[in-house]
Amino acid sequence: MKESRLNLYTRSRCPLCVKAQRVIADVREEHDFIYTELDIDESDEWTEKYGLMIPVVEIDGEIIQYGQIDHFTVLEALQKK
């Protein structure tokens, strides 16, 4: 079975992003996946696409959740992949 890839789009000075990082760390204790954290300020394309949405959780190219990130939603999405 192919391991899922989870991207977390964030930016500095973002309290919701810090919370999302904690949620992802907790989910990693229960489920294996490839994790990449991407700062949207490093790409004009990401800033334009996600600027008002961050943090954004994307799993295998599909946006799962943005803004308020919760453990249950992320874990459930990973388990369905």
C-alpha positions in Angstrom: 0.0 0.0 0.0 1.3 3.4 -0.9 2.1 5.8 1.9 0.0 9.0 1.9 1.7 12.4 1.5 0.4 15.1 3.8 1.3 18.8 3.0 0.7 21.5 5.6 0.7 25.0 4.1 1.6 27.6 6.7 3.3 30.9 7.2 5.2 32.5 10.1 3.4 34.4 12.8 0.2 32.3 12.3 -1.3 31.0 15.6 -3.7 28.7 13.7 -0.6 27.2 12.0 1.0 26.4 15.3 -2.1 24.6 16.4 -2.2 22.7 13.1 1.4 21.6 13.6 0.5 20.2 17.0 -2.5 18.3 15.5 -0.4 16.8 12.7 2.3 15.8 15.3 -0.4 14.0 17.3 -1.9 12.3 14.2 1.6 11.1 13.2 1.7 9.0 16.5 -1.3 7.1 15.2 -0.8 6.9 11.4 2.3 6.8 9.1 2.5 9.3 6.2 5.0 11.4 4.4 4.9 14.9 5.9 6.0 18.2 4.3 5.5 21.7 5.7 5.4 24.4 3.2 5.6 28.2 3.9 3.3 30.0 1.5 5.4 33.1 1.7 8.1 31.2 -0.3 5.9 31.0 -3.4 3.7 33.6 -5.0 1.5 30.8 -6.4 0.9 29.4 -2.9 0.3 32.8 -1.4 -2.3 33.5 -4.0 -3.9 30.1 -3.7 -3.8 29.7 0.1 -3.3 33.2 1.5 -6.7 33.5 3.2 -7.1 29.9 4.0 -4.0 28.9 6.0 -3.3 26.6 7.6 -4.2 24.1 4.8 -3.9 20.3 5.1 -3.6 18.6 1.7 -3.4 14.8 1.5 -2.3 13.2 -1.8 -3.1 16.4 -3.6 -6.6 16.9 -2.1 -7.4 19.7 0.3 -8.8 18.0 3.4 -9.2 21.0 5.8 -8.2 24.6 6.2 -8.4 27.2 9.0 -9.3 25.2 12.0 -7.5 21.9 11.7 -8.7 19.0 13.9 -7.3 15.6 14.7 -10.4 13.6 13.8 -10.8 15.0 10.3 -7.1 14.6 9.4 -6.9 11.0 10.8 -10.1 10.0 9.1 -8.9 11.3 5.8 -5.6 9.4 6.1 -7.4 6.2 7.0 -9.6 6.4 3.9 -6.6 6.7 1.6 
